[in-house]
């Protein structure tokens, strides 16, 4: 399911793994004379780029929760166009978020087994700031951590298919050497094992995808929503930027 541009991990083995994941499918005293009172300090302006939160819909938001313009991205960690968007739009989005007029929320739209496994790792802490930091690793490193999935033997894919559902995603993650990549990010093996085996978290991810399809008719990644309206035909920063700037005009 998805737009032709929404790239899944390559290789026949990955294609065999993808349906598996989708099937199962965070004041003392002083002198007697008081010193003159100082004027109250002016309230510091909120640093909106440093405001992060998890949302009830399962996403992670950066910026003013009461921003006039609310941007939602439905994205996939295995989508090359999502990777390109994050490289091209990050600085411009941060500039607008800093004004307090824009908030940006990322909602996972899993496309395949490797995507689901990687998303479980990125979201595992449940902390929004940590999640966005994870995006800053997973997207630039996408070709490197995806490559092992393309080399998973067909026999291993078939073996994984015979496992109980709650063991399939952990097996997919290990087959694609995500444990090694997670270790590079500073995640212990015990933490990795717990994250990829979290069935409730996997179900939550599939529910987020379902919500995007049912509410906004999202069909591929990246997909964008501005103030509750799905942006048809906007699959990259070049197409989204003019729509977003128009919405941000006073």
Secondary structure, DSSP 4 states (H G I P E B T S, - for coil): ---TTSPPPPSHHHHHHHHHHHH--------SSPPPPPPPPPPPPP-GGG-EEE-TTS-EEEE-TT-SEEEEEEE-TT-HHHHHHHHHHHHHHHHHHHTTSEEEEEEE---SHHHHHHHHHHHTT--HHHHHHHHHHHTTTHHHHHHHHHT--HHHHHHHHTS-HHHHHHHHHHHTTHHHHHHHTT--HHHHHHHHT-HHHHHHHHHHHHHHHHHH---SSSEEEETTEE-TT--SHHHHHHHHHHHH--
